Amino acid sequence: MPRNKFITVVVFTAMLGALSSTFAAEHHERGGHVMACSLHGVNPVHHPAIFGDPAVAKSYGFVQTSDGKWVVEKNCRRHPRAT
C-alpha cells in the first residue's frame, strides 16, 4: 500500500507542476499591466489593445514619435482613467 501512495503523490506532483508552468506561460504571454504615464518595463508589442490604437494610448499618457517610438507625453499626470 505505501508504494501506491508514493506513486500517487509523484503523479499528482508532476501534474501540478505541469499545470503551474502552463499557467505561468499563459500569464507571461498576456504581458502584465500598463500604468498610466509609465513605460517602465513595458513592451508595446505585448499590449496591442493599448498601443494599437493611438487614442487609447493617449488615454494612458503615451504618444508615438515620428520615428515610431512610444514616449510618455509631457506633463502626464497619473489619474484614474474613465472606462
SVG drawing of the C-alpha trace seen along z (x, -y; Angstrom):
<svg xmlns="http://www.w3.org/2000/svg" viewBox="-16 -69 29 71">
<polyline fill="none" stroke="black" stroke-width="0.4" points="0.0,0.0 2.7,-2.6 4.1,-2.1 0.7,-3.1 0.6,-6.2 4.1,-7.2 3.2,-6.7 0.0,-8.7 2.0,-11.6 4.6,-11.6 1.9,-11.6 -0.1,-14.4 3.1,-16.5 4.0,-16.1 0.5,-17.1 0.6,-20.1 4.0,-21.2 2.7,-20.9 -0.4,-23.0 1.7,-25.6 4.1,-26.0 1.3,-26.3 -0.4,-29.0 2.9,-30.9 3.5,-30.7 -0.1,-32.0 0.3,-34.8 3.6,-35.8 2.1,-36.0 -0.6,-38.4 2.2,-40.8 1.3,-42.0 -0.2,-45.5 0.4,-49.0 0.3,-52.0 -0.6,-55.5 2.3,-57.8 4.9,-55.0 6.6,-52.9 8.9,-51.3 9.2,-47.6 6.5,-47.9 7.0,-46.4 4.3,-47.9 4.2,-44.8 2.7,-42.8 -0.1,-45.3 -1.8,-45.7 -5.1,-46.7 -3.4,-49.9 -0.6,-50.7 -2.6,-49.5 -5.0,-52.4 -3.4,-55.9 -6.5,-57.2 -6.3,-54.5 -2.5,-55.0 -3.1,-58.7 -5.6,-58.0 -2.7,-56.3 -0.5,-59.3 1.6,-57.9 2.3,-59.4 4.2,-58.0 7.2,-59.9 7.8,-60.4 10.3,-57.6 7.7,-55.2 8.9,-55.1 6.4,-55.4 7.1,-58.0 5.2,-59.5 3.7,-62.8 5.0,-65.9 3.1,-66.9 1.5,-63.5 -0.4,-63.0 -1.4,-59.7 -5.1,-59.8 -7.9,-57.1 -8.8,-56.6 -12.5,-56.8 -13.5,-53.4"/>
</svg>
